[in-house]
Amino acid sequence: MCIRDSLMGAALVFFMQCGFAMVEAGFTRAKNVGNITMKNLMDFCIGTVAFYLLGYNLLCGDGKFVGWGLNPFTNFGETDWSAFVFNLVFCATAATIVSGAMAERTKFITYCIYSFIISLCVYPIEAHWVWGGTPWLTDMGFTDFAGSACIHMVGGITAFIGAAMLGPRIGKYDKNGKPKPILGHNLLIGALGVFILWFGWYGFNGAAATDTMQLSQIFATTTIAPAVATVTAMLYTWIRNGKPDVSMSLNGSLAGLVAITAGCANVDAIGAFIIGAIAGVLVCVAVYFLSLIHISEPTRQAEISYAVFCLKKKNIVCRLLLDKKKTTN
């Protein structure tokens, strides 16, 4: 794919920031919308500063464990700015995942510090191991085509740690420790955010395609997996609760999208179907599990990433059974 196509994909990934903001705002209470909006705005803006100052060098430079050697400060004409923008929007996505998990109980200045650090060094270093100039994990056989592990699992683990450190929201549990629902103020805004994220995900997964045939296959797997995950989550909640749960179905969509991201170019339609079905069940189980251990997560980003973590733990099985490249070569 040409530079123009990768930059178009980067623009779609940037538009996902809108989807994240709407999901987080819709699934939380109205009094916190301003704070959530500001945090999502600063995720990208502070992240851009940090990525320009150091992150881009650590990710795209030469070196086995840490990249180095690039100089975007003085070599404007010689810097690969398409690579800079392309990697920047993915870095911002990793940073913004945490916003929803820690919503309604995080000081703004503290969140700004976190956002700066993850864009400055945390994401660039671990992403360099997979996508950098000398990706030692990839050389060992690790596969993460578009970022299930590098972006979503890292962001989700960070979200889980943050939510656990902060503790549950006030009023989430009664005096007996039983969880009580804290409903978001606008389900329609949250649903629209999920649709925007799904739309942007075609750029997220497809931007690294090498030709139009691979791009069409990526679009297919990126459609099948979240659709199956949504149906699975709906059926799970319908059977368990006696009626389908809208918010869980929406999170099923996101779980399917995150789960297919790593292998979107490696699996066929049947593989995407299986991955989506597993992700739809795992995200529901993760929501109930984290609720039992008193971790309050308004937008369920940690649960979605937990589902991906479980799938990545089964990576050997998935590669043996679902990787179409290994079965056709």
Sequence and secondary structure as in RCSB ss.txt:
>XXXX:A:sequence
MCIRDSLMGAALVFFMQCGFAMVEAGFTRAKNVGNITMKNLMDFCIGTVAFYLLGYNLLCGDGKFVGWGLNPFTN
FGETDWSAFVFNLVFCATAATIVSGAMAERTKFITYCIYSFIISLCVYPIEAHWVWGGTPWLTDMGFTDFAGSAC
IHMVGGITAFIGAAMLGPRIGKYDKNGKPKPILGHNLLIGALGVFILWFGWYGFNGAAATDTMQLSQIFATTTIA
PAVATVTAMLYTWIRNGKPDVSMSLNGSLAGLVAITAGCANVDAIGAFIIGAIAGVLVCVAVYFLSLIHISEPTR
QAEISYAVFCLKKKNIVCRLLLDKKKTTN
>XXXX:A:secstr
  HHHHHHHHHHHHHHHHHHHHHHHHTS GGGHHHHHHHHHHHHHHHHHHIIIIIHHHHHSB SSS B   TTT 
TTTS HHHHHHHHHHHHHHHHHHHHHTTTS  HHHHHHHHHHIIIIIHHHHHHHHHSSS HHHHTT   SS III
IIIHHHHHHHHHHHHH   TTSB TTS B     S HHHHHHHHHHHHHHHHHHHHTT SSHHHHHHHHHHHHHH
HHHHHHHHHHHHHHHHSS  HHHHHHHHHHHHHHHHTTTTTB HHHHHHHHHHHHHHHHHHHHHHHHTT   TT 
HHHHHHHHHHHHHTHHHHHHHHBHHHHH 
